[in-house]
Amino acid sequence: MADTVKDVIGRLLREFDLEKIVLENRLKDEWENLMGQALARQCRPYRVEETTLFLVVRNKAWRDELASNHDQLVNLVKKNTGYFKLQKIIFLDKES
């Protein structure tokens, strides 16, 4: 059975370690659509390193709230992006 274009592109992204770059750009471009307007107003993606997503958070109160729901947020990002390598989110203060 012949590979689909999607299969070939996916294989190339993995082979050349480009999945992370594609994910970072998608998160930055589509954050509000992927996570919802309420959440998008409180944090934004900063970068991805292997299995970790770094989010810049509006303030300490939101950082604490998001951190207390870490696992649910990881699962939401995985579900909405298909990036199942994600295991951890690190929350950065907006001032950082």
C-alpha positions as a printed NumPy array, in Angstrom:
array([[  0.   ,   0.   ,   0.   ],
       [  1.381,   3.419,  -0.967],
       [  2.097,   6.02 ,   1.695],
       [ -0.104,   9.082,   1.76 ],
       [  1.379,  12.542,   1.478],
       [  0.515,  13.046,   5.155],
       [  2.483,   9.906,   6.096],
       [  5.51 ,  11.001,   4.084],
       [  5.468,  14.517,   5.552],
       [  5.115,  13.127,   9.069],
       [  8.05 ,  10.79 ,   8.526],
       [ 10.2  ,  13.631,   7.153],
       [  9.327,  15.884,  10.078],
       [ 10.389,  13.165,  12.521],
       [ 13.493,  12.218,  10.549],
       [ 14.79 ,  15.786,  10.418],
       [ 13.567,  16.629,  13.945],
       [ 11.237,  19.343,  12.669],
       [  8.155,  18.322,  14.663],
       [  9.087,  20.719,  17.472],
       [  9.423,  23.703,  15.119],
       [  6.102,  22.95 ,  13.445],
       [  4.435,  22.554,  16.855],
       [  5.881,  25.836,  18.177],
       [  4.64 ,  27.736,  15.145],
       [  1.228,  26.093,  15.281],
       [  0.865,  26.827,  18.986],
       [  1.816,  30.467,  18.51 ],
       [ -0.418,  30.938,  15.463],
       [ -3.452,  28.998,  16.693],
       [ -3.207,  29.237,  20.501],
       [ -6.602,  30.885,  20.993],
       [ -8.356,  28.416,  18.678],
       [ -6.613,  25.422,  20.243],
       [ -7.052,  26.345,  23.899],
       [ -9.99 ,  28.71 ,  23.957],
       [-10.193,  32.453,  24.39 ],
       [-10.321,  32.478,  28.21 ],
       [ -7.15 ,  30.434,  28.621],
       [ -5.361,  32.184,  25.751],
       [ -5.78 ,  35.528,  27.528],
       [ -3.908,  34.21 ,  30.564],
       [ -0.936,  32.471,  28.963],
       [  0.843,  32.007,  25.674],
       [  3.32 ,  29.479,  24.327],
       [  6.965,  30.477,  24.462],
       [  8.885,  27.438,  23.213],
       [  8.964,  23.647,  23.079],
       [ 11.941,  21.543,  24.102],
       [ 11.485,  17.837,  23.369],
       [  8.736,  16.801,  25.799],
       [  8.334,  20.167,  27.567],
       [  6.178,  23.173,  26.67 ],
       [  7.101,  26.533,  28.194],
       [  4.198,  28.929,  28.712],
       [  4.421,  32.599,  29.648],
       [  1.693,  33.304,  32.196],
       [  0.016,  36.639,  32.9  ],
       [  0.591,  36.655,  36.675],
       [  1.422,  34.528,  39.707],
       [ -2.222,  33.765,  40.486],
       [ -2.753,  32.304,  37.004],
       [  0.582,  30.489,  37.156],
       [ -0.519,  28.802,  40.387],
       [ -3.947,  27.976,  38.947],
       [ -2.52 ,  26.474,  35.772],
       [  0.16 ,  24.583,  37.688],
       [ -2.501,  23.018,  39.907],
       [ -4.171,  21.724,  36.729],
       [ -0.927,  20.694,  35.033],
       [ -1.975,  17.197,  33.947],
       [ -5.291,  18.354,  32.509],
       [ -3.526,  21.112,  30.574],
       [ -0.931,  18.665,  29.2  ],
       [ -3.75 ,  16.402,  28.049],
       [ -5.614,  19.318,  26.471],
       [ -2.541,  20.386,  24.492],
       [ -1.903,  16.782,  23.401],
       [ -5.51 ,  16.322,  22.324],
       [ -5.691,  19.619,  20.433],
       [ -2.3  ,  19.397,  18.722],
       [ -1.621,  15.677,  18.346],
       [  1.833,  16.197,  19.923],
       [  1.738,  13.134,  22.16 ],
       [  5.405,  13.443,  23.187],
       [  4.432,  16.288,  25.527],
       [  4.877,  15.338,  29.178],
       [  5.487,  18.557,  31.045],
       [  4.603,  22.232,  31.059],
       [  6.777,  24.832,  32.71 ],
       [  5.084,  28.107,  33.581],
       [  7.138,  31.291,  33.222],
       [  6.244,  34.641,  34.762],
       [  5.396,  37.301,  32.198],
       [  8.207,  39.454,  33.582],
       [ 10.802,  36.727,  32.835]])
